[in-house]
């Protein structure tokens, strides 16, 4: 019989990940077995053109009745990372929610973040690839792009942290309304989510993480830039003017 009330929900947006999806989920489950948690993995597919949907559905069926950790699959039918992440958060049933990336699945971050949340030292924990002590082993161009993006958020929106993208963990009750309040999707949803939490003075901790590129990005970095800049303008209006 499947776990009725998982303590941990792990939300993973996926797009064209047929090459690594099955092995990444199986590996993640193996590492989660060491924690003793009850959990659910929510695979939030968005607009894949390969066999990602089929593989996600197979995994969900295989682990639908697992007593410790189930896998759930959802599909938007359109390429929209932010919308998929938001939908996954709203579907989550756990007391704590972890937002992951399929090419990271960082179990060490999971343990450190949940420990902070359980000790009530924060309601939101961000795994920063730009904080002191972090290791960013991706190509230098991606590291520089992350620094430039974070700098823009500081200048335009007064962001006080170092990173908004990537790994996050939070107490669901404390942040679910923040997710509902977000109006920008695609690549910038994660930033709006973190910035709204920051402006609401949600108790937040950043912890350094190590990131490395396990496969080339599913979307070319330079092709993303124009849309990201447009979304940042929309986000600045939404935060600064619309409120």
Secondary structure, DSSP 4 states (H G I P E B T S, - for coil): ---SS-SEEEEEEESS-TTTHHHHHHHHHHHHTTTT--EEEEEEE-S-SSSHHHHHHHHHHHTTT-SSEEEEEEE-SS--HHHHHHHHHHH--SSEEEEEETTT--HHHHHHHHHHHHTTS-SEEEEESSSTT-EE-S-HHHHHHHHHHHHHHHHHH---SS--SS-EEEEHHHHHHHHHH----GGGHHHHHHHHHHHTT--EEEEE-EE--SS--SS-HHHHHHHHHHHHHHHHHIIIII-
